[in-house]
């Protein structure tokens, strides 16, 4: 093998590296970014789900309190009507 043959082989190896290596490195970088993004989305989703659950529980408590107050007022009105009907 001559010196030019060695140079040709080296050029072929370098060309192969740039042909195959660069896309593989870019792919690895993209996969890493996607992994970080998906992890962040999962964390945000979990936080949102937890917050929504807390808000639903708070709303249920507020609803119960509102319904209790409404029923108390209705009971008072019924008693007042009863008192008026019986002349008390």
Secondary structure, DSSP 8 states (H G I E B T S, - for coil): --HHHHHHHHHHHHHHIIIIIHHHHHHHHHHHHHHHHHHHHHHHHHHHHHHHHHHHHHHHHHHHHHHHHHHHHHHHHHHHHHHHHTT-
